[in-house]
Amino acid sequence: MAQSSKDPVLDTLEPQVRLKQLINYSNQVDIGPHVPPLRYYRSGQEMIRMANVYYKEGSLENAYVLYLKFMTLFLEKIRKHPDFRSVSVQIKAKNQATLREVLPRAEKIKSQLLEQYTLDYKKCMAERKQLEIDKKRKEEDKKKAELAKPSSIFSSQISRHSSVIKPPGLDSVIYPDYLGQDIPSAPPPTTTILDVPGYTPTIDRSVKPMDVTAQGRYDTNVLRSVVVPVQVMTLFQAMAQSNTFKNIETCGILAGVLEKNELIITHMILPKQKGTSDSCMTTNEEEIFDYQDQHSLITLGWIHTHPTQTAFLSSVDLHTHCPYQLLMPEAIAIVCSPKYNETGIFNLTASGLKFIANCRQTGFHPHPTNPPLFVEADHVRIENKAPLEVLDLRNK
């Protein structure tokens, strides 16, 4: 059984409409032609890992979103990549095998969600009806109290003149009965039931996806927390010290797991790399991929030093980080500045992500600063006692 969203706004939607909204949101997957297709296949594997965790934890909505995104990406979008033909047959075959596993699972979850949404809707409508009944009863009680209460003028006269003679026939006065009248309530909102597609994700190009960010449930601006062990910064700077003395940048990959809707950095990998005074490039990335596959790790961001500069994201850093965040919205970039004794944890803004994704310049080049392209990440939590494993592949 799917878990209830506990969202009173979404619960008011008819089940089919609510499911359609979730599907529309899940279909919003874009690919950048300048991001190598292999990265999307790598990201797809991590997407499935996260979806499987959500599925095991019973968070069916989150699992369904990721499964649908995976299906949309590899049934529709990836084929449009200009370098799609460069992907090896083996990688494509492995991806097809995953798709065959995902399709029936997504269909099963869809049925479970529809069942839960139906229960949520019926419960919400029953609660609304009860509220109307309670409101009507309170209004009736208030009217009865008003009618039973003597007027203030008449009661004051009685208190001042105890010899006032009660007019004859007063007890036989019949007051108009207003209490039996029905109080009209506002008509319920009308919604149109939309057709729900089958398990193969499709996008209705004639209908703009409904904006569900107001409900807060499917808001892409709501990021999951990223837990960063404090050792990440201290150990990394210690391991980069020899390069720092030579004024050479050092970089590393941050990977981890998903637990209870939190992304937890558990591993820091220093790959083989080539560094200069203001840049760093990883080499032999297959070593990183193999290690992450063996330990079922998700890429959560990267870390690098600025040996002589402050902690910020340069134009090259912005372009390096863009693919990370396109594939994982919560991905972070940590910059350590030993000279100025400062550390920054950043992510691109929505406008910054869009701008950098469309920027075709290479090397160091100027970017606009208003609106800002990056900010300090506010979805990060530093943990003093969180464990961390470190793998240094530089000399292997």
Residue pairs with C-beta under 8 A, 6 or more apart in sequence:
1 112
1 115
1 116
2 58
2 60
2 61
2 109
2 112
2 113
2 115
2 116
3 58
3 59
3 60
3 61
3 116
4 11
4 116
4 119
4 120
5 11
5 61
5 120
5 217
7 215
7 216
7 217
8 124
9 214
9 215
9 216
9 217
10 18
10 120
10 212
10 215
10 217
11 120
11 121
11 123
11 124
12 121
12 124
12 189
13 21
13 117
13 121
13 191
14 121
14 191
14 193
15 114
15 117
15 118
15 120
15 121
16 114
16 193
16 194
16 195
16 196
17 191
17 192
17 193
17 194
18 117
18 121
19 110
19 113
19 114
19 117
19 196
20 194
20 196
20 210
21 209
21 210
21 212
21 218
22 61
22 64
22 65
22 113
22 218
23 68
23 196
23 197
23 201
24 203
24 209
24 210
25 65
25 209
25 212
25 218
26 64
26 65
26 68
26 69
26 72
26 201
27 68
27 69
27 72
27 201
27 202
27 203
27 209
28 209
28 220
29 69
29 72
29 73
29 77
30 77
30 326
31 40
31 73
31 77
31 78
31 80
31 81
32 322
32 323
32 326
32 357
33 81
33 82
34 360
35 323
35 326
35 327
36 83
37 78
37 81
37 83
37 84
37 86
37 87
38 87
38 91
39 323
39 327
40 73
40 78
40 81
40 327
41 78
41 87
41 91
41 95
42 289
42 299
43 299
43 327
43 328
44 70
44 73
44 74
44 95
44 98
45 98
45 293
46 298
46 299
46 327
46 328
47 66
47 69
47 70
47 73
48 66
48 67
48 70
48 98
48 102
49 258
49 296
49 298
50 66
50 258
50 298
51 62
51 63
51 66
51 67
51 70
51 102
52 63
53 257
53 258
53 259
54 60
54 62
54 63
54 66
54 258
54 261
55 63
55 105
55 109
57 260
59 261
60 109
60 112
60 113
60 116
61 113
61 217
62 261
63 109
64 106
64 109
64 110
64 113
65 218
67 102
67 105
67 106
67 109
68 106
68 201
70 98
70 99
70 102
71 99
71 102
71 103
71 106
71 199
71 200
71 201
72 201
72 203
74 95
74 99
75 99
75 200
75 201
76 201
78 84
103 199
103 200
104 199
106 199
107 198
107 199
110 196
110 199
114 196
128 188
132 185
136 183
136 185
139 183
140 179
143 178
143 179
144 179
147 175
147 178
157 164
158 164
212 218
212 219
213 219
213 220
213 221
216 222
220 329
221 350
223 329
223 330
223 379
224 258
224 261
224 262
224 263
224 330
224 379
225 261
225 262
225 263
225 379
225 380
225 381
226 262
226 263
226 264
226 265
226 300
226 301
226 330
226 332
226 377
226 379
226 380
226 381
227 256
227 262
227 263
227 264
227 265
227 380
227 381
227 383
227 386
228 254
228 265
228 332
228 334
228 345
228 380
228 381
228 382
228 383
228 386
229 265
229 382
229 383
229 386
229 387
229 388
230 382
230 383
230 384
230 386
231 386
231 388
232 254
232 265
232 268
232 303
232 334
232 388
233 303
233 334
233 336
233 343
235 268
235 388
235 390
236 250
236 252
236 268
236 270
236 303
236 305
236 334
236 336
237 244
237 305
237 336
237 338
239 250
239 270
239 390
239 392
240 250
240 305
240 336
241 338
243 249
243 250
243 275
243 305
243 307
244 250
244 305
244 307
244 338
247 277
247 307
247 308
248 275
248 276
248 277
248 280
248 307
249 275
249 276
249 277
249 278
249 279
249 280
249 304
249 305
249 306
249 307
250 270
250 273
250 275
250 280
250 304
250 305
251 270
251 271
251 273
251 275
251 280
251 282
251 302
251 303
251 304
251 305
252 268
252 269
252 270
252 271
252 302
252 303
252 304
253 268
253 269
253 270
253 271
253 282
253 288
253 299
253 302
254 265
254 267
254 268
254 299
254 300
254 301
254 302
254 303
254 332
254 334
255 265
255 266
255 267
255 268
255 269
255 292
255 295
255 297
255 298
255 299
255 300
256 263
256 264
256 265
256 266
256 267
256 297
256 298
256 300
257 263
257 264
257 266
257 296
257 297
257 298
258 264
258 298
263 298
263 300
263 330
264 386
265 300
265 301
265 386
265 388
266 297
266 387
266 388
266 389
267 295
267 297
267 388
267 389
267 390
267 391
268 303
268 388
268 389
268 390
268 391
269 288
269 291
269 292
269 390
269 391
269 393
270 390
270 391
270 392
270 393
270 394
271 282
271 283
271 284
271 285
271 287
271 288
271 393
271 394
272 282
272 283
272 284
272 287
272 393
272 394
272 396
273 280
273 281
273 282
273 283
273 394
274 280
274 281
274 283
275 281
277 307
277 308
278 309
278 314
278 316
278 364
279 316
280 304
282 288
284 393
287 393
287 396
288 393
291 297
291 391
291 393
292 298
292 299
298 328
299 324
299 327
299 328
299 331
300 328
300 330
300 331
300 332
301 321
301 324
301 328
301 331
301 332
301 333
301 334
302 320
302 321
302 324
302 333
302 334
303 333
303 334
303 335
303 336
304 317
304 333
304 334
304 335
304 336
305 335
305 336
305 337
305 338
306 312
306 335
306 336
306 337
306 339
307 338
307 339
308 339
309 337
309 339
309 340
310 337
310 340
310 342
311 335
311 336
311 337
311 340
311 342
311 343
311 344
312 335
312 344
312 346
313 321
313 333
313 335
313 346
313 373
313 374
314 364
315 361
315 363
315 364
315 365
315 366
315 367
316 363
316 364
317 333
317 335
318 348
318 352
318 356
318 367
318 373
318 374
319 356
319 359
319 362
320 333
321 331
321 333
321 346
321 347
321 348
321 374
322 348
322 353
322 356
322 357
324 331
324 333
325 331
325 347
325 348
325 353
326 353
326 357
330 347
330 379
331 347
332 345
332 346
332 347
332 377
332 380
333 345
333 346
333 347
333 374
334 343
334 344
334 345
334 346
335 343
335 344
335 345
335 346
336 343
337 343
337 344
344 376
345 376
345 377
345 380
346 374
346 375
346 376
346 377
347 374
347 375
347 377
347 379
348 356
348 373
348 374
349 371
349 372
349 373
349 374
349 375
351 371
351 373
352 371
352 372
352 373
352 374
355 367
355 368
355 373
356 367
356 373
359 367
367 373
